[in-house]
Amino acid sequence: MTAEKSGPVINGKPEDGRDPEGSSSSLDNAEYNERGQWNNKIEFFLSVAGEIIGLGNVWRFPYLCYKNGGGAFFVPYVIFFVCCGIPVFFLETALGQFTSEGGITCWRKVCPLFEGIGYATQVIEAHLNVYYVVILAWAIFYLFNCFTTELPWAGCGHYWNTGRRGEQWIREEVLLAKNGTNITNPNATSPVIEFWERRVLKISDGIEHMGGMRWELAMCLALAWFICYFCIWKGPKSTGKVVYVTATFPYVMLLVLLIRGVTLPGAYEGIKFYLYPDISRLSDPQVWVDAGTQIFFSYAICLGCLTALGSYNSYNNNCYRDCIMLCCLNSGTSFVAGFAIFSVLGFMAYEQNVPIEAVAESGPGLAFIAYPKAVTMMPLSPLWACLFFMMLIFLGLDSQFVCVESLVTAVVDMYPETFRRGYRRELLILGMSIVSFFIGLIMCTEGGMYVFQLFDSYAASGMCLLFVAIFESICIGWVYGSDRFYLNIEDMIGYKPVFFIKWCWMILTPGICAAIFLFFLIKYKPLKYNNVYTYPDWGYGIGWFMAMSSMVCIPLGMIWMIWKTPGTFSEVKIHTRTNFTYSLVSKSSQPTSQCDQMLEFILLRISFTVVKAMEAEHY
């Protein structure tokens, strides 16, 4: 680890909760109070980049551009990028760096009344840890099936293909492509769809029929968790090394696929559909909602991840500059990924002689149906399929293990005496991984896809993230105070950020997030799988229960804090608002001599005595 970091002053005590008199404590006490840091700035930068640049950049952003007016979509996207993305991203990262705490205890130190924000973020993260890794299991399964001379989804004649669809589908598709007609066979189904639904998922008729376990997927899920565990089992020491590969390799693959895509026939038409602006779409509120939710999805905000990663920074790291660079890198990657994806979809539409609307997909439909089908039309198709799924695995892997790491960080920071001894932290990670694996096995059954959709649409939905963002902005902008937080940031980086971010925390971010949140509630439509299957009422009940499990943490946390704090209401308000001695001693001016250390010790004891006297007077 690098230079030693001194914690902020909380009620006259150092950050880690140790009394200043305890400087001569035993080695055992020192062990659980020791907290790691990144070895260098690159490790932090790559870890955050790996977390925020994930599957959504490849399979969601390009489709939203095409769906919402092409180049016109960048207008609302940039507005939300400036007013919500960068401010909240910077807020969480700076908060973690300033407090040196994980996603729960950082809010406890800033404002105990809003500690529920931390619990809400970790509940969302726990849901993510369960279902996001299932996508990795699917990608691993596909990758294993790429090591053949002919891709198994390229043709018919396999045991998972139905007799009435087989080779007849291929002959009809070729005939239609040559004649340029729009006549279709209603009984014809693509081999790649049959591979996805009948070979990979063996999907059942509905969530009411969960069916048997897909043991091949279960083994892929176990492999994904095995890799995740050993990526983070030593904390920043191991994570900081792994991200050199997991965060950079996808860029190599994306560049290769981009070069290959733009050289294919029909690529220009695909790119034109991706970027051609339709200004009239800006009058549709749904376009603005899609832009706002994409920002929250792709920037990993309101999950506690950025707070945890920032907490391992040195105190004087320029997190403001890092956040601006990382936000631009994330959006730039999404933009470039659109060229790689839509150039291939344009080629696919060209080969089949169909409009690009017929082949454009989003989410799992793009990753496991549209793109795999496109590569079957290329020379050396197993090679391109292998590269594509390797890119998906690496994109999802670092997002997954950073999410697990941040959840572990939150728990360890809450109970440092318990988990910072010996190998208890490693055992905690192992326990979380095993529990999440067994819960995730539900999504490896024949009806697991229906459960996956519930997790994706409710447990970690944009509605939950927006709700948390509203309270994060209110807490820092109004309760703790944006001016005060700016002074804390100035103490860390040496200057104040542009004033616009402060106004975003106070007005723009909570206002915009509240508007989108209300739009979500007003325009709510029950989830349907493939726009066909309707869930039973108890299925929707499970979905809403998962959604409310995170949002309810914030009001319940406030009620609990007020209830357990003794005294009158005015006294409770004083004790639950903010830690008013938080910045009593500047961390940027560390004592350099024994005399300075003694002076700081005396000041700490005086402030601690004053605070205790004030508390006694209130009671």
Helices and strands as residue ranges (DSSP letters): G 20-24, H 27-33, H 41-52, H 55-59, H 61-67, G 70-73, H 74-80, I 81-85, H 86-99, H 105-110, G 112-114, H 115-144, H 166-179, H 191-194, I 195-201, H 215-232, H 236-246, H 249-262, H 267-275, G 279-283, H 285-298, H 305-310, H 319-352, G 356-358, H 364-365, I 366-370, H 371-375, H 381-414, H 416-419, H 424-440, G 441-444, H 448-454, I 455-459, H 462-474, I 475-481, H 482-493, H 499-503, I 504-508, H 509-522, E 528-529, E 533-534, H 537-551, H 553-564, H 569-577, H 594-618
